[in-house]
């Protein structure tokens, strides 16, 4: 999708894996942009799933995110699934929980640092013990997901600012832009370092 639509992505199209959103500054420009995208679909033999197509909406759900012309937030229905999960009782359940939670890591500052005690349980030759540090990390991630801040999509005409932080266990970044003098977050990203030490 990225290679097929690369020339349209910064002007009228946002691509999320195999989903996309066409936008414009007016109704007429939306129609023109949609025509370009649909023509590209025809020329590259791509197929649309009509049941998943929504036209001329001000807000919609894409990949578990509520996307509008102003901001991006988590889908409350998806959050309910995560908040109702019990504490993991096996490595398989830890993987499942972290997989669900990582889906929203762009909204959570220091995600990898918070998840470190739980991630430690995924290492080989480690006895599975969901201790108080794991419980605290689990609850903090659930809280962070349910109260995740609303972020904005990038404005490709404005400069970006990258803020970084690092510890012995993880590195984190925030991608931001400014509206006037006030910064706002476009996305967070973080990564646990390869050699995970016990916290």
N, C-alpha and C positions, 0 to 999 in steps of 0.2 A: 504494500500500500504506500509506503513511504517513497519508494523509488518511482512508482507509477504517478504519484501526485506531487512530487517534490517541487515543481514550479508553482503550484497553487497553494502550498501549505502555509506560507506566511502572509498570504493576501486574503484568502476567502475560505480556507479549509483547515479544520483541525482533524487529525487522524489519531485514533486510539486503537492500535492493533488492527483489527478488521472492521472496526466501526468508524464512522466519520460524521462530522457536523459541518454543514456549509453555512456561512454567515455573510452578511452584507450590511451596509449602512442604511439601506432603504429597502422597501419591498421590491422595487424594480431591480436593484443590484443583487438582491438575493436570488431572484429568478434568473438573472444573467449568469451568476456564479453557479447555480444549480444546473443550468443548461451545459456549462463547460464540464462540470464533473460528470454528468450523465453521458455526455458525448465521449468522455474518456473511458467510462465504463463500457460503452458499446465497442469502442475501438480496441480495447484490451480484453474483450470477452469475459468481463467480470459479471457476476449475477447478483442482484439485490434480493433480499428476503422482504417481500412486500409487508408481511406482518410486523416487521421491525422498523418500517419506514414511517417517519412522522414529518409532516411538512408544515412550515411556517409557524413554528411554536416559539414562544419566548423562553421556555424552560423545558428541559427534558432529562431523562435518566440515561446515562451512558456508562457502561461498565461499572455500575454501582456508585456512580457519582451523579449528583444533581447539577447540571450545567446550565447556566443562563448567560445572557450577554454581559452580566456584571460580575459573576463569581462562580466558584465551584465549591460544592460541599458534599459531604458523605450522604449516601442514600439511607434514610432512617430505617427502612425495611431490612437492609443488610446489617446495620448496626445492631438491630434487635437479635439477630442470629448470634452475633459475637457475644453480646452481653448475657445471653441465656446459657452460654456454654459453661459446664462445670470445670473445675480445675482439672488439668490433664493428669491421667493416672498411668500413662505409658509414653514411651518415646514416640509411638505413632500418633498419639493424641497431641503431644507437644508439636510435632511437625504440622499437624492439621491446624492447630490454633495459630502458630506462627505464620502459616500460609495465609490464613484468613486475615490476620492482623497486618501482615506486610502489604496487603492490598491497599491499605490506607496510610502507609508510611510517609507519603508525601505531605500529609497533614500533621504529622507528629514530630515535633522537635526532639532530637536525640533518640529516635526510635531504637537504634541498635544498642545504645548504651542502656536504655531501660530494659530491653529484652535480654541483656547479657546473661543474667542468672538462669533464665529458661534455656537460652541457646547453649549454654554449657552442658545441659543434659543430652545434647545431640552428639557429643563427642564419643568416640569409640572407647571401650574399656572403662566407662564411667558407670558406677552404680546409680540407678535411678532413684533419686530422693528429692521429691518436690517439697523442699524445706521452706522456711519462712521467707527467705530472700526470693525464692521463686514465686511464692504466693503474693508477695508485695509487688513484684514485677508484673505478674499476671493481672492483678487488680489495677495497677497503674496504667497498663496498656488498655484495659477495658475502659477505664475512666477517660483516658486520652482520646479513644475512638469515639466515645459517646459525646464528648465535649469538643471534638475536633474543630479547630478554627476554620472559617471559610477563607479559601484562597482565591486568587484571581488567575485567570488565564494570562499568558504573557502578552504584552503590547509590543509587537515586533518593531515599532517605530521609536521606542524608548530604550535607553541604555539599561543594562542589567548590572546588579551588584551581587557579588558572591561573598557570603560571610562564612568563615570556617572555624571549626573548633576541633580539638583532638585531645585524647587521653591515651593512657597505656593500653586501653582495651578497644576503643572505637574512635572513628572520625565522623564528623557531622558537618553538613553545609546547609545554608539557606540561600535560595535564589530569590532575590528581591528586586523591585523596581520602586520608583518614587512617583507620587502624585503631589506635585508642588515640592515641598520639602519633607513630606511625610512618606516614609517607606512602607511598603506592603509586601507580604510574602506571596511569591508565586508557587514555590514548592520547597519542602524540606527533603534532605537525603542524608542517609547515614549508613555506615558499614562497620560491622565488628571486624577487628583485625584478625588475620588468619590464625595466629597462635592465641587462642582464647585461654586466658588464665582463669582459674577459679576466682570469682569476685570475693 
